[in-house]
Each structure stands twice: as structure tokens, then as C-alpha cells.
Amino acid sequence: MVPVSTHTAAPTEGIPSAPGAFIQDRLAGWVSDLTTLHELTERLAGTSTLDSALHELLVAGAALVGAARGLLVLEPADGRGPSRTIGLGLSHAELGHIETVPRSATAYGRFLDGLPDTGTPLASPDILGDPGLDPGCREVAARLGYAASYTQPLATGAAEAAGATGPDATARTTGRLGAAVWLYDEPAEPLERQCHLVGVYARYAAEHLARLLELERARADAVAVAEELLPSRLPRIPGVRLAARRRAGPGAGGDWYDALPLPDNALGLAIGSVGGSGPAALAAMGRLRAGLRAYAVMEGEDPVAVLSDLELLLRMTEPSAAATALYAYCEPDRRTIVLAGAGHTPPLVTGERRTEFVETTLSAPLGMLSCWEAPSVEFTPRPGETVLFYTDGLLRRTGDTRDRAFARLHAAAAGVPKVLRQDPGAVADHVLRTVLPADGTDRSAATEDVAVLAARFD
């Protein structure tokens, strides 16, 4: 935390302070305050996710008002979410105790509910000694060991006109984002200068939060669209059980999978990735998946022909795009798979007796060469084995080199416990948990999607 300096002139007994010294002291205090605000806002500007920004705001505000603990409630007034409650120096149980206080009895609750008398910061310098407070407030404060609080509303610039009515009142409502509350262990109240500093900081922080909020909403919408473009359910074919997992990156890329029943109890399995992210990648993903389904119905027994047609479709609809894809024609009753890949990662076969990558021929991604073609590969899974199809994002999210990422994936599949091998979903979950960094620090490929399609053959 960055401390706020407090500059006070040391009194000299019997000698009046010179006006020039007083002015210099005030100027030095202003410069120090501006420096502190600059450092704190720079740190806040460096946050790129909503959660990290909320935590930084809570920590910085505690430093500005001289508090040790606090909580922040994010609750946008438009009702579209997301909502968060985070604490500083407070456990989840302690946050739960605070939330037992009636919402209307708290300053932050009244502000979030849009009451007109709570649009400005509010200090409660002596909670235990204030008979006007709700008894629940005093009871929780005594239980958690805090004696005073300072509440700072968080609102965008359009919401700052306290007491506005008519059109301005609507602007105030849409501008409310949340509120921060800082807690003191002893009866206390921030100085006027501290209140001013945290108010300036909070106005900047609210604008930053509003931007991150819109980004998170856009990402959530893109993820929802991507999920709608994928199969709502996987087919049930005798002799094989299927499971799929997808982890969307913040950029909502174009990783996809598909499984469709074909004549004579056959099964078509596909997985692929479109370069880029955002709406363009999602649109390309939807077109490629729809095209592959049509080609698989017409000539699914020939994976090379299916991918050749998909190459032509990509050139006609997405001339500047590149994509990888893998299509497999499966006959579960015979346990045979014929597949072809276009620049895609090789499947992985895993069971109790072996774990190995399927040897596929080298091929370029779709859209990279003037004419795509590669020979198909046929292999036979043994009873009880699971074939894992996955996108390249699984390897890149590890943050390792490609060889080490493949080794990591191989070790994860080989280490699936025997009790889990009966369920393809459990196999996929184990591989994801083992391969991806446990601490969530896959920042080397933070925008990467991951898709996994698992097929267990009886």
C-alpha cells in the first residue's frame, strides 16, 4: 500500500510561523498528495480484469483513508451484472456476518438501492457508541472487532449529481456501480484531506471499472454465442461414449468440436480452431462447423474429401482466414477410426495398457496452401480405450515449449486413475486439471480457447 503523507508544521513556541514557510509546507503537502494519487491511479490503470481492479481499488482506498480492513460491493444499477462482494482483511465467514445486517440499515445498501440521501460518502466514526444505528450493525461490529467505518459510493461521472431529478436521476441510476466500505479497529474518522483524496481516486476508479465491466460483459456475451454454436448434446451411438469440454478464453476465440450420427451406426467426430478472436472468429467457426456437418453427411466415409470441401468453403467465405481441423469417421461396432487432419494436433489414445499419440501425416492448416490435401490415417482403439481430440490451445495454455506441452499432456493422460477410465468426461476433466496450471497463471496464452472431445470405445 502507498501511505498518504501527513504534513503538519512543527510549532515553534513563542515564534509565529512565517507566511512563506506555511505556503511552502502546504505546497509540499499538495505535491505529495498528487504524487500518491498518481502512483495509485497508475497501479489501477495497470489492471486488466475486473477482479484485479476491484482488489486494487479496495487496497488503495484503505491506504488513503488509513484503514486496515474493508469490503467492496459491485452491483451495477442496470441489473445486468456481474455482481461481486470482496473483502480486505475479512474472511468469507466475516463477510457473511456483515451481510446479515439488514441492507437498508447500511450506508452502502441504501446507496445501491438508489435512495436519494446516500449519494455522498458517509463516515460512522463510533459505531458502538451511536444509538441511532441499527442494533445489528453494532452487534456485527462488536463481533468482528471494528469500531468505525467510511463508505465511498462508486459511480461513473454521469451519476455524480447528488439529488438530481428527472432525466438526471435516470443518469444517476445507470451510473451506480457499487460501494466501498473501509473499517477502523478504533473509533476514527478520515481527515478532510483524506476524504478528498479518496473521492478523487474513486471517481477515476469508477470510470476504469465501467470500462472493464463492459469488456467482461462483451466477453460473456461472446462465450454465450460460442456455446450456442456448439452441439447442445452429443449423440448416443452403441459401442462408444462421448464427452466434450470447452474452456473459453477472454477473447472468445474460434475453437469448436462436433459429433454427428451417420448411416449404418457410424459416427463423425470433428474438432477445429479458427484463427483470431471475437465476432469474426465466432462467425467463421459457425460457418465451418455447419459446412463440415453437410460434407460429412454427403461423403463422411472419406475424411480427406470432407476436409477438401471445407478448404474450398473457407476460401469462398473467409479468404483471409486460416483454420485447423480434424475429421474422423468412426465405426464403433468395428472399433475403427479413419481420420484426416489439416494442421491440427494429433489425437491421443489412452487406456490401461498404453497411452500414445496417433501418428498423423503432416499437413498445412486450411487456407494456407493453394490446394489442401493429405492422406488419411486408420487405427483401431482397443476395448476400454479413450481417444482424446483437443485443440492447440490446450498446449499453448501450459506456457511450456511445444515438446514439453506434448509431454505434459501425455503424462496427464497416462496418469488417469483406473476408477475414472470408465467415464470419458472424467478422463477429460482429469487431463484438463493436470495439464493446465493449477494456480491459473496461464497468462502466456490468456486469450486461448481450449476444446476437448473424448470418445471411449467399449
Protein Blocks (a to p, Z undefined) as FASTA:
>chain_A
ZZdddddddddehiacdfklmmmmmmmmmmmmmmmmmmmmmmmmmpcbfklmmmmmmmmm
mmmnopabdcdddddfklnopaddddehiafklmmmmmmpcfklpmklmmmnopaklmbc
cddfblmlmmkbcfklmmmmmmnopabdcddddddfklmmghiahjllmmmmmmpnbdcd
dddfbdcdddfklmmmmmmmmmmmmmmmmmmmmmmmmmmmmmmmmmmmpcfbdcddehia
cdddddddfkopabdcdddddehhiacddddddededjklmmmmmmmmmmmmmmmmmmmm
lmmlmmmmmmmmmmmmmmmbccddddddddfknopacdddehiacdddddfkbccddddd
ddddehkambdcdddddddddehiacddddfklmmmnopafklmmmmmmmmmmmpcfklm
mpmklmmmmmmmmmpcfklpamklmmbccdddddddZZ
